[in-house]
Amino acid sequence: MAVVRAAINQEGNICGQHHHRAKLSDSLVQKLRDLHEKYGLGWRRLSAQFELTPVTVKKILAYERRNCTVVAYKQICRYERSTAPSAPAPSPTSSPSSEKRSTGEPAPSADQPGS
């Protein structure tokens, strides 16, 4: 479990990249705004360059998204996502006949006698 410093707005809610529904980092949002304000790059060009939807970039540049004012910071605990691959769970419906098929033996067909 990691402890992070999250931004808090005037209502006491978490805002920015530590919000539970945030998909973009604060540095990416700031980079988009800087490129737009300093170099005059449009939202269509920025959306293609950063592979984001045009509506998202347009709303970020217009300060319709990520427009909260940070008034304080708060320590919060976050669970770290595991990057190790997990082992596949065995299927509950596995039967001995399905195990034979997975070992390379041919499956019995319906037209053969004795099956």
C-alpha positions as CSV (number, residue, x, y, z in Angstrom):
1,M,0.0,0.0,0.0
2,A,1.4,3.4,-1.0
3,V,0.7,6.7,0.7
4,V,0.3,9.6,-1.7
5,R,-0.3,13.3,-1.3
6,A,-3.6,14.2,-3.0
7,A,-4.9,17.6,-3.9
8,I,-8.1,18.7,-2.2
9,N,-10.5,21.3,-3.5
10,Q,-12.6,23.9,-1.5
11,E,-15.3,21.3,-0.8
12,G,-12.8,18.8,0.6
13,N,-13.0,16.4,-2.4
14,I,-10.0,14.9,-4.0
15,C,-9.2,16.4,-7.4
16,G,-6.6,15.8,-10.1
17,Q,-4.9,12.6,-10.9
18,H,-5.6,11.0,-7.5
19,H,-9.4,11.2,-8.1
20,H,-10.8,7.7,-8.4
21,R,-12.1,8.3,-11.9
22,A,-9.1,10.2,-13.3
23,K,-7.5,8.7,-16.4
24,L,-4.9,11.4,-17.2
25,S,-2.0,12.6,-15.1
26,D,-1.7,16.2,-13.9
27,S,1.5,16.5,-15.8
28,L,-0.2,15.5,-19.1
29,V,-3.0,18.0,-18.5
30,Q,-0.5,20.8,-17.8
31,K,1.5,19.8,-20.9
32,L,-1.6,20.0,-23.1
33,R,-2.4,23.5,-21.7
34,D,1.2,24.7,-22.1
35,L,1.4,23.6,-25.7
36,H,-1.9,25.3,-26.4
37,E,-1.1,28.5,-24.7
38,K,2.5,28.9,-25.6
39,Y,2.6,27.6,-29.1
40,G,-1.0,28.0,-30.2
41,L,-1.5,24.3,-31.0
42,G,-5.2,23.5,-31.5
43,W,-7.2,20.8,-29.7
44,R,-7.5,18.6,-32.9
45,R,-3.8,18.5,-33.4
46,L,-3.1,17.9,-29.7
47,S,-5.7,15.1,-29.6
48,A,-4.0,13.3,-32.5
49,Q,-0.5,13.8,-31.1
50,F,-1.4,12.4,-27.7
51,E,-3.9,9.9,-28.9
52,L,-6.8,11.3,-26.9
53,T,-10.4,12.0,-27.9
54,P,-10.9,15.5,-29.4
55,V,-13.7,16.3,-26.9
56,T,-11.5,15.5,-23.9
57,V,-8.7,17.7,-25.1
58,K,-11.1,20.5,-26.1
59,K,-12.7,20.5,-22.6
60,I,-9.3,20.4,-20.8
61,L,-8.1,23.4,-22.9
62,A,-11.3,25.3,-22.2
63,Y,-10.9,24.6,-18.4
64,E,-14.2,22.6,-18.4
65,R,-12.4,19.6,-17.0
66,R,-9.7,19.6,-14.4
67,N,-10.6,23.1,-13.4
68,C,-10.7,22.8,-9.6
69,T,-8.7,25.0,-7.3
70,V,-6.4,23.2,-4.9
71,V,-6.7,24.6,-1.4
72,A,-4.9,21.8,0.5
73,Y,-3.2,18.5,0.3
74,K,-4.1,15.3,2.1
75,Q,-2.3,12.0,2.7
76,I,-4.2,9.1,1.3
77,C,-3.5,5.4,1.0
78,R,-3.6,3.7,-2.4
79,Y,-3.3,0.1,-3.2
80,E,-0.6,-0.6,-5.8
81,R,-1.7,-2.6,-8.8
82,S,0.3,-5.8,-9.3
83,T,2.2,-6.0,-12.5
84,A,3.0,-9.7,-12.2
85,P,0.9,-11.9,-14.3
86,S,-1.5,-14.1,-12.4
87,A,-1.9,-17.8,-13.0
88,P,-5.1,-18.7,-14.8
89,A,-7.7,-20.2,-12.6
90,P,-8.8,-23.7,-13.4
91,S,-12.2,-24.0,-14.8
92,P,-14.8,-25.6,-12.5
93,T,-16.3,-27.6,-15.4
94,S,-13.2,-29.5,-16.4
95,S,-13.7,-33.2,-16.8
96,P,-11.3,-36.1,-17.6
97,S,-12.5,-36.1,-21.2
98,S,-11.5,-32.5,-21.7
99,E,-8.1,-33.2,-20.1
100,K,-7.5,-35.9,-22.7
101,R,-8.2,-33.5,-25.5
102,S,-5.8,-30.9,-24.0
103,T,-3.0,-33.5,-23.9
104,G,-3.0,-34.1,-27.6
105,E,-5.2,-37.2,-27.8
106,P,-8.0,-37.1,-30.4
107,A,-11.5,-36.6,-29.1
108,P,-13.9,-39.4,-29.8
109,S,-16.3,-38.7,-32.6
110,A,-20.0,-39.5,-32.7
111,D,-19.7,-41.7,-35.9
112,Q,-17.3,-44.2,-34.3
113,P,-18.8,-47.4,-32.8
114,G,-18.4,-47.9,-29.1
115,S,-18.6,-44.3,-28.1
